Amino acid sequence: MQHYNIYDMGLDANPANYTVLSPISYIQRSAFVYPNRVAQIHQDTQYTWGETYERCVKLASALNKLGIKKGETVSFLCPNIPPMFEAHFGVPMSGGVLNAINTRLDAEAVAFILQHAETKVLFVDREFGEIAEKALKMVAVKPIVIGIDDQYYQDGKLLGSQTYEQLLEQASTDFDWQLPGNEWDAITLNYTSGTTGNPKGVVYHHRGAYLNAVNNIVSWDMGKHPVYLWILPQFHCNGWCFPWTLAAAAGVSVSLRHVRADAIYGAIKDHKVSHFCGAPIVLNMLNNAPADMKAGIEHEINAMVAGAAPPAAVIEGMEAMGFKVTHVYGLTETYGPCILCEWHEAWNDKSARERAALKARQGVKSSMQEDLMVADPQTLQPVARDGETIGEIFIRGNIVMKGYLKNPTATEEAFSGDWFHTGDLAVWHEDGYIEIKDRSKDIIISGGENISSIEVEDVLYRHPDVEEAAIVAKPDDKWGETPCAFIKLKAGAQVTEKEIIDFCRANMAHFKIPRNVVFGELPKTSTGKIQKFVLRTQAKEM
């Protein structure tokens, strides 16, 4: 017998009281309320919110004329310049699904993505024309190719029969775009870095993108009209959903083609940048920039850092320069940040080193994420909140992906037990804050003891001559594995292997000390993460 419920009678959802959640509604509002406010800055070019909205509608119209239908993939191989920002609105307005491709990939990887995503239209910035041309030769079903001809960049090779701007010129501003029929519809497709085998295609829905865009504002106290510098690539988790965040906050999107310290500091000073995101490697680069480059900044700058656990020493250095650092955690599968180190005012009284150590923790669930736990990966039983017991991080909620494109087995494994399995190992502190100890594949087991590579790296970053450090496992006949350090020294520094090992001996338990030290450049992904799988291979061959 069905339970009688007075609240189910005559109270159905209808167009007057229910609208699907989609972040493309944010740009419509900002264009209406702030049509004359600057939305985008790209060197000497500026677009207002009114102009940006019109360009996005034209892009949707043009894609519609090219035959894009609901649920078809539109790929962009493009740096952080206006067409990439506008694609986050124009593509879903057309009903298409945006696939922003990692610009650091080789032709084979790009070809795999184009085929797997079944890309119908490919937009290519001229900087990546040669890579795209090679990739297209490997693709059986060729997409329509449109070139992006940035007036401020003349190198590379321009592909396509027409350019992005020519396409917009022929399009209509009267295109009647619609919100999706269902907020669970796909909005974007992002490929994981694929360090082992082919990358997986992570599918986002409109609901998650809408919620995480607002989540960023709440988590970061962004308020209205933030000035945001694009250091983080927009191909990485759709720039952690910040294109949609900027539309919701009517902020300013400051383009940046190449991530260099001089360009970053120049943009910060010229445009009074208030916010930027980046990997710890970016903060490290800014930390180690010449003093004259850093001079002249007199406003508060908020830096959101993720991508790897930042060494406390790096956070300490940024805060000493007046940058306010917020540490967040997330994955491609969680739309970027969904866990943050929520700050408590009582912590302000602690020493700089204590504050940095607290900020190095990943933290607690963000406002729009439903649940988080550190648990045994087999039993899903939460671990003790003692700051010592290691478990895997599990997440569930509205800002978790739909799943992996055309890969039901991987999707089922990722959601086993009705939690998303991150593969990251962490401890749970008494106050409920989590702290990553390693990726499951990065933990070093030496003589039966678990060694956190992050913990050893944290000590190495405190050495005055170390610019970058990475610890990986090196096979050992006696111990099974021992820590091996790969170090990039600061310019002009001269340090021996013995001096590094002696420094570690003075600052950590002896079984954690690296047995080998290798000096040189460290291989990195496009988002600044050190490629430990490359270093593990090197250590194995030593």
N, C-alpha and C positions, 0 to 999 in steps of 0.2 A: 504493500500500500504506500502510495506516494505521500510524503509529508506536505501538509498544507502550509504555504508560506505567503503571507500577505504582500511581501516585497517582490514577489514574482508576478503579481497581477497588474497588467496594463502598464508596466514600467520597462518596456523593451528599449534597447538602444535604437536611436534613429539619427538622421543627419543633424538634428538640432542639438543633440547631447553627446554625440560620439564621433570622433574623427580618428582615423588611424595615425599613429605616431610616425613621423618621418622628418629627418633633419632638413629636407628641402623646404619645409614650411618656414624655417628660420630666416632664410635669405629674403623671402617674400616680405616678411615683417620689417626687416632692417631697411630694405629698399623703400618701403612705404613710409616708415617713421623717420629715417635718416637718409633721404635720397642724395643729399649733397655732402655727406660726410665721406672722408677718404676711406676706401675699403682696401685698396691694393696699392703698394708702392713697388715699382720695379725700376731701379736706378732713376732716370729722369721721367719715367712714365707713371702717371697716377690715374686710378679709376675710382669713382665714387661708388657708394652702394647702389645707387640708381643705375649707373652705367654697368656695374658688375652683374646686377640682376638681368639687365637687358642682354648682355653678352651670353649669360647662361641660358636664357630663353632661346636666343638665336642658335646656340649650340644644340639644344634639344630639337629645335625645328630642323636644323641641318641633318642631324642624325636620323630624324624621322623620314626626311626626303631620301636619305641614303638607304632606307629600307629597314632600319633597326626596329625590331619588335620587342615586346615585353620579354625579359629574361634572356636577351642576347648580349654577348660580351663585347664591350668596347675597351680596347687596351691603350694605355699611354706609356710611352718610353720617353720620359721627360723630367728635367730637373725641377726644382722649386721655383717656378715662374708662373705668371698668370694663367696660361692654359691649363696647367696641372691643378691649380686651385679651382678654376671654373668647372673643370671636369667633375668635381665632387657634387656639383649641383646639376649641370647640364645633362650629364649622362643619365642619372636616375630620373630627371624630368622627362626624358625621352622614353622611359620604361626600360632602358638598358641597364646592364650591370657593369660598373667600372672596375677595371683591372689595371692598377698602377704597377708597372713592372720595375723591378730592381734594376737601376741603371748601371750597376757594377757587374752584372752577369755577363757570361760569355755567350757567343752566338748559339751554341748548342742548348744552353739553358733557356734562352729566350725562345728558341724554336719549340722546345718542349712545352713551355707555357702557352704559346700561341695555339698549338695543336690541342693541348689538354683542355684549355678554356674555350676552344672553338670560336676564337676571336673573329668577329665580322668586320670591324673597323679598327685599324691601328694608327694612332697618332705618334709621330716620331720627331723629336727635336733633332736638329741637324748635328748636334754633338755626338749622337748615337746612331747616325745614319749608316755608317759602315758596318757596325755590329748588326743592325736590323736587316741590312741588305743580305748579309751572310745567313742570318736566321731564316729569312723568307725563302731562300733557296731550298731549305730543308723542310719546308711546310707544304704538305700536299694540297690543301685547300687554302688558297691565298686570300687574305683579307684585303679590303679596300685600304690603301695607304694614304694618309694625309700628312704633309710635312709641317713642322713647327719651325718657323723662320724668325728667331729672336733677333731683333735689330741690334742687340748689344753683344751678340756672339756670332762671328762670321766664319769660324773654322768648321771642320767636319764636312758632312755631305747631306744635302737636302734631298729627301726622297718625296715621292708622291706627285700626282698630276696637279694638285693644288695645295695651297697652304692653309693653315688654321684660320688666318685672318681673311683670306679670300672666301673660305667656306662661310664664315660669319657674315660677310658682306652680302652674300646671296640669300641669307636666311631671313625668316620673318620674326618680327618682335611680337606678332599677334598669336603666336603658337599657343594653343589651348592645352597646356600641360596639366596633368592630373596627379594627385597623390596616388600612391599604390592602392590597389584594391584590398590588400592585406598587409599589415605592418610586419608580418613574418616573411614577406617577399624578400628576395635577395637584393641588396643594394650595392655591395662590392665583393670582389674576389681578391684575396691576398695570398701570395705563395710564401710558405716558410722557406728558410734559407737553404734547406736541403743539403746539409753537410754530409749526410749519408744517404746515397741513393737520390731518386728524384724528389723535388720539393712537393709538399702537399698543398692543395688549394683550399684555403680557409674561407668559408662563405659567411658574410655578415648580413644581418637583416635590418630593415629600416628602424624597427623598435630599438634594437641595441645601439645603433648609431645615434639615434635621437637622444637616448638616455645618457650615453657616455659623453656626448657633447656638453650636456648640462652638468654631468658629473665633474668634468674638468673645471668648470666655473666654480662649483661648490668646493671642490677639493683644494683649489688654489686661491680662493677669495679674489677672483679676477675682476669682479664688478663690471662696470660698463666701459666700453671703448679701450680695451687693452691694446698695446702696440706689440705685436708678436713677430719675432724674427724666425724665419724658416731655416733653422740649422738641422733639425730632424727631417729626414727625407719623407715626402708625402707618400712614397711607395711603401713605407714601413707602417703597417697597421693604419693606413690612411692618415699618416701623420698623427697617430694616437687620437684620431677624430677631431683634431683641432681646426680643420677647415670649417666644419659645422659649428664648432665652439665659437669661432670668430664671427660667424653669421649670427649666432644666438646673442652674442654680446656686442654686436655692431662694432667690432674691433678693427684693427688695421693689420693686414697681411703684408709683411715686408719680405720680398723675394730675396733669395740668396742661391746663386748657381753653384758656387764652390765654397766648401767649408774651410776657410783659412782664418787664422787669428787676426790678421790685419783687416780682412773684410768684415769680420764679426765686430771687432772693436769700432771700426769706422761706422758701421750701420747703427750700433748702439748709441754712439755720440750724435750722428746726423739726425736720427729719427726718434731719439729718446725712447728706445726700445724698453718695454717694461717686463716682457716675458720671453723666455725661450726654453726649448727642451733639447736634451742631448744625452749621449752616452757619457759615462765617466771619462772616457778618453778625450772628449771635447773639453770638459772642465780642466783636465790635466793640461791640455794644449794652451788653454787660456791662462791657467796658473803660471805656466813656464814662459809666457810671452815677455818680451822686453818691457822694462818699466815705463819707457816713454810711450809705448803703445797703449798701456793701461791708463795713463794719466788723462785727466780731464773729464772723468765720469762723476757727475754730482747728483744723480738721481738713483732711486732704488731699482734694482734689477732682480727679478725672480727667475731662478733657474730650476727647472724640473728635470731630475736626472733618473734614468733607468737604463735598462739594457744589460747591465751587469751590476753586481753589488759595488758601489763606489768605495774605495778605500777611505777610511776616516780622515787620513792625512789630506786627501784631495778636497774633501768637504771643508776641512779646517782652513785650507789655503784660500778657497773661494770666499768663505765668510769673512776672512781677514781683509779681503778687498772690498767688502760691502755688498756682496751678492747674497741673496737670501735663497738657500738651497732647500728644495722639497724633494725628498726621495720617494719614488713610487715604484711599483712592481706590476708587471703584467706580461702577457704573451700575445703573439699574433692572434691566438685563439680567444683572447679576452678583449679585443678591440684596443689593445694597449693597456694603459694603467687602470687597474681596478683595486689595487691595494696601495695604501700610502702610509708614510710615517707621520701620522697625525701628531702635531706638536702640542705640548702642554706648557702653559706659561710658567709653571713651577720649575721647568727645566732651564729657563733662562738664567737662573742663578748659579748653574753649574759651570765648571771651567770649560774653556774652549775645547779641550781634548775630550772631556766627558760629553759635551753637547754633540761633537762630531761623531762619537761612538754611538750615541742614541740615534742620530740622523742616519747612520749607516744601516740601521735595521729597516727591513721592508715595511713592517707596520701592521695595520689593521685594514679590514675591508672598507672600501669607499662607500659613500652614501647610497649609490645606485646599485651596488653589488649586494646580492642577497646573503651569501654565506661563504665562510672560509674556515678551513681547519688544517692542522698538521696531524697526519695519521699514519698508521701502519699501512703500507701499500697493498698488503695481502688481505688483512682483516677489515680495513677501513675504521679501525678503532682509534680514536684520538690519542695522541701521545701525552705524557705528563707535561704540564706547563712548568718545567723546571729549568729551562734555558740550556739543557744538556742533551735530552733524549732526541735523537734525530728521526724524523719521519718525512713523508712526502706532502707537498702542499696540494690541497684539493680545494676547488672553487665551484660554486654553483650560483646561478642567477641570470638576470636579463641581459647582462653584458658578457655572455659567453656565446661563441659562434653557433651557427646552425649545424655545422659539421664540415667534413672534408668533401670537396667536390668529387663525385664519381668514385668514392672510396668508402663504401659502407663498412668494411671490416675495420679500417682505422678509426672511423667515427664511433663504432660500437665499442672498441677498446678504450677510446678516450673518455667515453661516458659510462664506463662500466660501474655499476653500483650507484648510478644516478648522481655521480659527481664527475667533474672534469679533472682528469689526472694530469698534473703539470709536468711531472718528471723532475721537479726541483726538490732538493732535500733541504730541510730547515729544522730549527728548534723553535719551540713555543715558550715565550717568557711568561713569567707569573702574571704580568699586566695584560696578557693577551696579544702582545706584539710578536710577530714572527720575524725570524732572522735566517736568511738563506745561508746554508753552509756549503752547498755545491749543487751542481747538476748531478744526477745520479751517476752519470758516466764520468764525472770529473773527480769524484771522491777518490782518495788514494788510500789503499789498504796495505799498510806496511807492518809486517810481523803480527798481523791480526788486529792492529790498531787503525782506526779510521782517522785520516788526516784531511782536514778541510783545506783545499787549495786557496780558498778566499782568505782564510785566517793567516796563512803564511804570506800571501801577497800583501795583506794589510800591513804586516811588519816591514816588508821590503820597501813599500811606498814611503815609509818613514825615514829611509836612508836618504841623506841630503843629496846624493849624486844619482839617485834612481829616478828616471822619468816614467818608465813603464815596466811592469813586471807581470809574469804569468808563471804559474806552477802547474806542472803536469806529472803524471806517473811515469817513471822509467822502470822497465822490468829489471828485477834483481834476483839472482839465484838464491840468495840467502833469505831475503826479507819478502820476496814476492814482488813488491814494488817499493821504490823510494822516490821522494820528491826531487824533481829536476827543475831548476829555475832558468827561465829565459828573461833576460833583462836588456832594456834599452837605457843607456846612460844619458844624462843631460849633456848638452854640447860642451865639449872641452874637458869633461870629467874623465879621470883615469882611476879605475878601481880594479883590484885583482879579485879572482875567485875566492881566495883565502879571506880577504877582507869582508866580502859579502857573507861568507859562511860564519866568520867570527861575529859579525853583527847579528846574525840570526841566533847564534849560540847564546848571545847576551840577552836576547829578547823573547825566547820561546822554549818550550820543552824540547829536549835534545832529539827525541825520535821524529820530530817534525822538521828538523833542519834539512835543507836541500843538500844532497850529496854531490850534485853537479851544478855548475853555473855556466850558461851560454850567453855571451853578449852579442847584441846586434839588433836589427829592426825586427819588429813583431808583425806577423801576418794578421790582417784584420778584415772583417766583413764590411759591407757598404755602410752599416750603421755604427761602425766603430768598435764592434766586439772583437776581441782577440780570438783568432781561430785556433782553439786549443787542439782540434783534431789534427791540424797540420803539425803543431809542436809535438803532439804525442807520437806521430810518425817519425819525426826527427829524433826524439828521445829513444825510440825503439831501435833506430838504426845506429845510434852512437856506440 
